[in-house]
């Protein structure tokens, strides 16, 4: 598989997966009707937003490495443990 196809496939998955899991599924369950905050504290929603924002760079890095290097770090580590060539 060429690197361009791998990058394109990863980019497509990077867009589709979050749209489905963070967009369509919550809409399907709630129709964007928000209920009262957890324990009545608005800080919990803000904390959730901050955690999402903090996680985005790691997600982008993982997708980029997978597309450009061809395997996840976990797969490489397992190959080393099992003694297979990478």
N, C-alpha and C positions, 0 to 999 in steps of 0.2 A: 504494500500500500504506500502510495506516495505521501510525502509530508503535507502537501497542500490539501489532500483529501482528509487526512487526519485532523488538520487544523480546522477545516471547514466543518467536519462532523462534530468536533468538540465545541466549536462556536455555536453550531445549531443546537446541540444538546444543552449548552450553557444558557441559551435563551429560552428554549422550550421547557426544560425541567422546572426552573423557578416560576415561570408563568403558570404552569399547571399546579405545582405544589404550594406556591405562596400566593397565587392569584385565583385560579379557577376553583380549587377545592374549598378554600375558605368562603368564597362567594357562594358556592353551591350549598354549603352548610348554613351560612348565616344571612345570605343576601345583603351583606354589609350592614346588618343591624347590630350595633354594638350594645353590649349589656354593661351594667355597672362594673367599674374596675375591681380588680382583685383586692379584697379587704377594704374597698372604698378609697384606695390610695392611687391617685393618678401617676405617682412616681413609678408604679410597676409598669405602666405602658411606656413611659419614657425609657426605663431600664431595658425593656424589650427592644425598643427601637435602637438604642445604643448597642446592644448585643448583636443585632442584625448588621449594623454598620461596621462594627469591629470585625465581624466574621467575613465580610466581603473580600478583603485583600487576600486572605488565606484561600478562599474558594477560587478566586481568579488565579492565584499562583498554582494551585493544584491542577486546574484545567489547562493552564499554559504548559506546565511541565509534562502533563500526560500527553498533550498534543505534540509537543516538540521532542520529548525524549522517548515516547512510545510505551512507557510503563510507569505504573505508580511506584512510589518509594516502598510501599508495602510489598509489592510483587517482587521487587529486586531483593528485598531483605529475605523473603521466603525462599527465593532461588538460592541465596547464599546459605541459608540454613539447611536446605535440602541438598546442597552441593551441586546443583545444576548450573551450567553456564548461562550467563545472561545475554 
